[in-house]
Amino acid sequence: MGRFKTTSVVGLTAIAFIIVAIVLSQIIAGIDSPGKYAAASMEKALNTRQDYIELPNGVYIGEVAEGLMNGKGFITFDTGDSINGEFKEGELSGIGTMVLPGYGKYVGDFKDNKRDGNGTFYFENGIELDCNWKDDKAYAPFKETFTDGSYFECEIYNNSGFEGKYVKEVEGIVFEYTVEESNVVSVSFETKEGAIVSGEFSGGKLNGECTIEFKNGDKYIGNIKNNKRDGQGKYTWSDGSCYDGEWKNDKMNGNGTYSWGTDYYLQGKWKDNSPDGTMKLYYDSDTFNASFKDGKCTKITYGG
């Protein structure tokens, strides 16, 4: 039997140590730092000896009962907004102050997390809105007249802006605009020819559902795009006949039905206010095929 060499044990021990060191280094390399915990959010609660509740969008510091915000407290939201007031069963109810940086602040009554009762909103530009509030809306009627004679009558103010009407006269025509969330959403006016127009308004033009009542008794109800009839719409003449269908460039263009009465109507494709191609003609419970070219009927055959 050969002599046991201690040098081989030393060698194996060194190899084992190197292997362990490599494995440990790999394990250590795979462990990320959890990051330093920021306790700043709790410091105010600790300094004031008040309860602290983390909310989905902010932090509450104040009085707590049965795990809910109850009593006087302060909420700081992630957006930078804040509320300081009286809380009841987890909701802001009572006197409070809401601060909206870059906008202003509200001081007054709250109910169920909404401004409700008497309160004043102090805008950062110096304007004060002192009125009655309900369901987070300010019922603050006021009228402001501008140098060109136009004026704005406010009815309600909320977080999204003003609601009311703006009235302006242009070349003898009085335009009355409906304002919601500080944006004009619809307009009504009477043309110089006596037509009464009311409809949705955007981009400085009529866009959307609109109603036009003409002085001669005609009436249009339907879609308008950039001040022109476009899309689905119905035009009724003063004698009762009507066209109900598609419009394009202010004219009957597309599929539509022209009716002269209950049992007398023409159905099919229209082009620039005239029937185009082969259409269905319904008359006194009978059905016909009617052919049109350049707006003129060229042939009628009985049967559908």
C-alpha positions as CSV (number, residue, x, y, z in Angstrom):
1,M,0.0,0.0,0.0
2,G,1.4,3.3,-0.9
3,R,2.1,6.2,1.5
4,F,-0.8,8.6,2.0
5,K,0.3,12.1,0.8
6,T,-1.0,15.0,2.8
7,T,-0.3,17.3,-0.2
8,S,-3.1,15.6,-2.1
9,V,-5.6,16.5,0.8
10,V,-4.5,20.1,0.7
11,G,-5.0,20.1,-3.0
12,L,-8.5,18.7,-2.8
13,T,-9.4,21.1,0.0
14,A,-8.3,24.0,-2.1
15,I,-10.3,22.8,-5.1
16,A,-13.4,22.3,-2.9
17,F,-13.0,25.8,-1.5
18,I,-12.7,27.2,-5.0
19,I,-15.9,25.4,-6.1
20,V,-17.8,26.6,-3.0
21,A,-16.6,30.1,-3.6
22,I,-17.7,30.0,-7.2
23,V,-21.2,28.7,-6.2
24,L,-21.5,31.3,-3.5
25,S,-20.5,34.0,-5.8
26,Q,-23.1,32.9,-8.3
27,I,-25.8,32.9,-5.6
28,I,-24.8,36.3,-4.3
29,A,-24.7,37.7,-7.8
30,G,-28.3,36.5,-8.3
31,I,-29.6,38.4,-5.3
32,D,-30.6,42.0,-6.0
33,S,-30.7,44.7,-3.4
34,P,-34.2,45.3,-2.2
35,G,-33.6,49.0,-2.2
36,K,-33.6,51.3,0.8
37,Y,-37.0,51.7,2.4
38,A,-38.2,55.3,2.4
39,A,-39.8,56.1,5.7
40,A,-40.4,59.7,4.9
41,S,-44.1,59.0,4.3
42,M,-44.5,57.9,7.9
43,E,-42.5,60.7,9.5
44,K,-45.3,63.1,9.9
45,A,-47.5,60.5,11.5
46,L,-44.7,59.6,13.9
47,N,-43.9,63.2,14.7
48,T,-47.6,64.2,15.4
49,R,-48.4,60.9,17.1
50,Q,-51.3,60.3,14.7
51,D,-52.6,57.3,12.9
52,Y,-51.4,56.6,9.4
53,I,-53.3,54.8,6.6
54,E,-51.9,54.2,3.1
55,L,-54.6,54.7,0.5
56,P,-54.6,53.4,-3.2
57,N,-53.8,56.9,-4.4
58,G,-52.3,58.7,-1.4
59,V,-51.7,58.8,2.4
60,Y,-54.1,59.6,5.3
61,I,-52.8,60.9,8.6
62,G,-55.3,61.7,11.3
63,E,-57.9,60.2,13.7
64,V,-59.0,56.6,13.1
65,A,-61.8,54.5,14.5
66,E,-62.4,50.8,13.7
67,G,-59.8,51.0,11.0
68,L,-61.5,53.8,9.2
69,M,-60.8,57.5,8.8
70,N,-62.9,59.1,11.6
71,G,-62.4,62.6,12.9
72,K,-59.9,65.2,11.8
73,G,-57.4,64.2,9.3
74,F,-55.2,65.1,6.3
75,I,-54.9,63.3,2.9
76,T,-52.0,63.9,0.6
77,F,-52.6,62.4,-2.9
78,D,-50.0,61.1,-5.3
79,T,-50.9,63.9,-7.7
80,G,-49.9,66.6,-5.1
81,D,-53.5,67.5,-4.3
82,S,-54.5,67.5,-0.6
83,I,-57.6,67.5,1.6
84,N,-57.7,68.6,5.3
85,G,-61.0,68.2,7.1
86,E,-63.4,66.1,9.0
87,F,-64.0,62.4,8.2
88,K,-66.8,60.1,9.1
89,E,-66.7,56.3,8.6
90,G,-64.0,56.6,6.0
91,E,-65.5,59.5,4.0
92,L,-64.9,63.3,4.1
93,S,-68.0,64.8,5.6
94,G,-68.1,68.2,7.3
95,I,-65.9,71.3,7.0
96,G,-62.8,70.9,5.0
97,T,-60.2,72.4,2.6
98,M,-59.2,71.0,-0.7
99,V,-56.0,72.2,-2.3
100,L,-55.4,71.7,-6.1
101,P,-51.9,73.1,-6.9
102,G,-51.9,75.1,-10.1
103,Y,-55.6,75.6,-9.9
104,G,-56.8,76.9,-6.6
105,K,-58.4,75.7,-3.4
106,Y,-61.9,75.0,-2.0
107,V,-62.9,75.8,1.6
108,G,-66.3,74.7,2.8
109,D,-68.7,71.9,3.4
110,F,-68.2,68.3,2.2
111,K,-70.6,65.3,2.2
112,D,-69.6,61.7,1.2
113,N,-66.3,62.9,-0.3
114,K,-68.0,65.6,-2.4
115,R,-68.4,69.3,-2.1
116,D,-71.9,69.8,-0.7
117,G,-73.3,72.8,1.1
118,N,-71.8,76.3,1.4
119,G,-68.3,76.8,0.1
120,T,-65.9,79.1,-1.7
121,F,-63.4,78.2,-4.4
122,Y,-60.4,80.5,-4.6
123,F,-58.8,80.4,-8.1
124,E,-55.1,81.1,-8.3
125,N,-55.9,84.0,-10.7
126,G,-57.7,85.8,-7.9
127,I,-61.3,84.9,-8.8
128,E,-63.5,83.7,-5.9
129,L,-66.6,81.5,-6.4
130,D,-68.7,81.7,-3.2
131,C,-71.9,79.8,-3.6
132,N,-74.0,76.7,-2.8
133,W,-72.6,73.3,-3.8
134,K,-74.4,70.1,-4.5
135,D,-72.9,66.7,-5.6
136,D,-69.5,68.3,-6.2
137,K,-71.0,71.0,-8.5
138,A,-71.2,74.7,-7.8
139,Y,-74.6,76.3,-8.4
140,A,-73.2,79.8,-9.1
141,P,-75.2,81.8,-11.6
142,F,-73.3,84.7,-13.0
143,K,-73.0,86.7,-16.2
144,E,-69.9,88.2,-17.7
145,T,-70.1,90.6,-20.7
146,F,-67.2,91.1,-23.0
147,T,-66.0,94.1,-25.0
148,D,-67.5,92.9,-28.3
149,G,-71.0,92.6,-26.7
150,S,-71.0,88.9,-26.4
151,Y,-71.6,87.4,-22.9
152,F,-71.4,84.2,-20.9
153,E,-74.0,83.1,-18.5
154,C,-72.8,80.4,-16.1
155,E,-75.2,78.0,-14.4
156,I,-73.0,75.4,-12.9
157,Y,-69.3,74.9,-12.1
158,N,-67.6,71.6,-11.4
159,N,-64.1,70.0,-11.5
160,S,-64.4,69.7,-15.3
161,G,-65.2,73.4,-15.9
162,F,-68.1,75.7,-16.5
163,E,-71.6,74.9,-17.7
164,G,-73.8,77.5,-19.2
165,K,-74.4,79.4,-22.5
166,Y,-72.3,81.9,-24.5
167,V,-74.2,84.3,-26.8
168,K,-72.6,86.3,-29.6
169,E,-74.0,88.3,-32.5
170,V,-72.2,88.1,-35.9
171,E,-73.5,90.1,-38.9
172,G,-76.9,90.3,-37.5
173,I,-77.2,86.7,-36.6
174,V,-77.3,85.8,-32.9
175,F,-75.5,82.5,-32.0
176,E,-76.3,80.8,-28.7
177,Y,-73.7,78.2,-27.7
178,T,-74.2,75.6,-25.1
179,V,-71.1,75.2,-22.9
180,E,-70.2,72.0,-20.9
181,E,-67.0,71.4,-19.1
182,S,-65.8,74.8,-20.5
183,N,-66.2,73.6,-24.1
184,V,-68.9,74.6,-26.6
185,V,-70.9,71.4,-27.5
186,S,-73.9,72.8,-29.4
187,V,-75.2,75.9,-31.0
188,S,-78.6,77.4,-32.1
189,F,-79.3,80.3,-34.3
190,E,-81.7,81.7,-37.0
191,T,-80.3,82.4,-40.4
192,K,-81.1,85.6,-42.4
193,E,-83.5,83.5,-44.5
194,G,-85.4,82.6,-41.4
195,A,-84.2,79.0,-40.9
196,I,-83.8,77.9,-37.3
197,V,-80.7,75.8,-36.8
198,S,-79.7,73.8,-33.7
199,G,-77.1,71.1,-33.5
200,E,-73.8,69.7,-32.1
201,F,-70.8,72.0,-32.5
202,S,-67.1,71.2,-32.6
203,G,-64.0,72.6,-34.4
204,G,-65.8,75.9,-35.0
205,K,-68.5,74.2,-37.2
206,L,-71.7,72.2,-37.0
207,N,-70.6,68.6,-36.6
208,G,-73.0,65.8,-35.4
209,E,-76.7,65.6,-34.9
210,C,-78.6,68.7,-36.1
211,T,-82.1,70.0,-36.7
212,I,-82.9,72.6,-39.4
213,E,-86.4,74.1,-39.6
214,F,-86.9,76.2,-42.7
215,K,-89.2,79.1,-43.0
216,N,-91.3,77.4,-45.7
217,G,-92.1,74.5,-43.4
218,D,-89.4,72.1,-44.6
219,K,-87.4,70.3,-42.0
220,Y,-84.1,68.3,-41.8
221,I,-83.1,66.1,-38.9
222,G,-79.8,64.2,-39.2
223,N,-76.1,64.3,-39.2
224,I,-74.0,67.3,-40.4
225,K,-70.3,67.4,-41.0
226,N,-68.4,70.7,-41.4
227,N,-71.7,72.6,-41.8
228,K,-73.0,70.3,-44.6
229,R,-75.5,67.4,-44.5
230,D,-73.4,64.3,-44.4
231,G,-74.3,60.8,-43.2
232,Q,-77.8,59.6,-42.2
233,G,-80.5,62.2,-42.3
234,K,-84.2,62.8,-43.0
235,Y,-85.5,65.8,-45.0
236,T,-89.3,66.4,-44.9
237,W,-90.9,68.9,-47.3
238,S,-93.9,71.0,-46.3
239,D,-96.2,68.9,-48.4
240,G,-95.4,65.8,-46.3
241,S,-93.1,64.1,-48.8
242,C,-89.7,63.1,-47.5
243,Y,-86.3,61.6,-48.1
244,D,-84.7,59.3,-45.4
245,G,-81.2,58.0,-46.1
246,E,-77.6,58.9,-46.8
247,W,-76.2,62.3,-47.5
248,K,-72.9,63.5,-48.9
249,N,-71.7,67.1,-49.6
250,D,-75.1,68.5,-48.6
251,K,-77.0,66.4,-51.1
252,M,-78.9,63.1,-51.2
253,N,-76.1,60.6,-52.0
254,G,-76.2,56.9,-51.2
255,N,-78.9,54.6,-50.2
256,G,-82.2,56.2,-49.3
257,T,-86.0,56.1,-49.5
258,Y,-88.1,58.9,-51.0
259,S,-91.7,58.8,-50.0
260,W,-94.7,60.7,-51.4
261,G,-97.1,59.0,-48.9
262,T,-97.7,55.8,-47.0
263,D,-98.1,53.5,-50.1
264,Y,-96.0,55.4,-52.6
265,Y,-92.2,55.5,-52.2
266,L,-89.0,55.0,-54.1
267,Q,-86.1,53.0,-52.6
268,G,-82.5,52.6,-53.8
269,K,-79.4,54.6,-54.6
270,W,-79.3,58.3,-55.0
271,K,-76.7,60.6,-56.6
272,D,-76.6,64.4,-56.2
273,N,-80.3,64.6,-55.2
274,S,-81.5,62.3,-58.0
275,P,-82.3,58.6,-58.2
276,D,-79.6,56.6,-59.9
277,G,-79.8,53.2,-61.6
278,T,-82.4,50.5,-60.9
279,M,-84.6,51.2,-57.9
280,K,-87.6,49.7,-56.2
281,L,-90.9,51.6,-56.7
282,Y,-93.7,50.8,-54.3
283,Y,-97.2,52.0,-55.3
284,D,-100.5,51.0,-53.8
285,S,-99.2,47.7,-52.4
286,D,-97.6,46.8,-55.7
287,T,-93.9,46.6,-56.4
288,F,-92.1,47.8,-59.6
289,N,-88.5,48.0,-60.9
290,A,-87.7,51.5,-62.0
291,S,-84.7,52.5,-64.0
292,F,-83.2,56.0,-63.9
293,K,-80.5,57.8,-65.9
294,D,-79.4,61.4,-65.2
295,G,-82.3,61.7,-62.8
296,K,-85.0,60.7,-65.4
297,C,-87.0,57.5,-65.3
298,T,-86.3,55.4,-68.5
299,K,-88.2,52.2,-67.7
300,I,-90.7,50.7,-65.3
301,T,-91.4,46.9,-65.1
302,Y,-94.0,45.3,-62.9
303,G,-93.0,42.9,-60.2
304,G,-90.2,42.8,-57.7
